[in-house]
Amino acid sequence: MVASTERRNEDYPWHEFDPETYLADNYAVLRDEDRQMVELVRDFFAQQFADNPARTGRRGIDVGTGTNLYPALAMLPFVDRLTLYDYSPANIAWLARQRAAHWPSWTGVWSRFWRILSERPSYAHLDGHARAELARCVDVIRGSVFDLDSNGQRWDVGTMFFVAESITQRREEFTAAVNHFINALRPDSPFAVAFMEDSRGYEVAGRSYPSTPVSCAEVWRCLRSRAYDVTVERVDVGDEPLRAGYSGTIVACGRTGPPVPPEVTSEC
């Protein structure tokens, strides 16, 4: 048997990840690609909770938050508590500082994303205090996506953006990350996940990090046995891609199905 040359998640220096550089490189400018993704997820959650807007006791989780707050903001009107979950100590420290300081990045970055969200009434009612609400309801938790469902906790709604395909070169680890995310949600929970299409890796502050190249078809195969009412949308890079080495972004939304035993995996 020939040993795989694809590197595992544990082979990369996640403790050296630079959150400030990542924020500046990826979100300092609101790009059309991000706008389309925000609109897709906004409209999905607004529709999912249209008949049940009361959020008392509802718990949300964003997995692999890093410095990207828009998936969490997309859940904000619909949850009572919101867990921001990340593995990198540097990302966790950044999130903790931001929360303690009442989200200073809001003014320069996230207010622009919030304006897109608040084009829908279910978000607009938080205008003027969305930033304070984010500070009130957030819990910052450090942990690995591969341990996410190990302690019996379950959430009612979830997001995971640019995580499963952006932490490893190993296909089986990509699949495992998707499975652990789905398993961490209660049955029938709405979720939104996003992936860089056909990504070949990326750099942050001069350090290289991995990717598993995925397609819309592979995302569909991963989710179809784990969820229902799944939609998979491709967003084109347009004339100004974020960086070299990817061909678009993929947003998948749906509801979780019944829990799957650990020995059963997705098909991707």
Secondary structure, DSSP 4 states (H G I P E B T S, - for coil): -PPP-SPPGGGS-GGG--HHHHHHHHHSS--HHHHHHHHHHHHHHHHHTTT----TT-EEEEET-TT--HHHHHHGGG-SEEEEEES-HHHHHHHHHHHHTT-THIIIIIHHHHHHHTTSHHHHTTTTTHHHHHHHHEEEEE--GGGTTTTS--BSEEEEES-TTSS-S-HHHHHHHHHHHHHTBPTT-EEEEEEEET---EEETTEEE----B-HHHHHHHHHTTEEEEEEEEEE-TTS-SSSS--EEEEEEEEE-S---TT-----
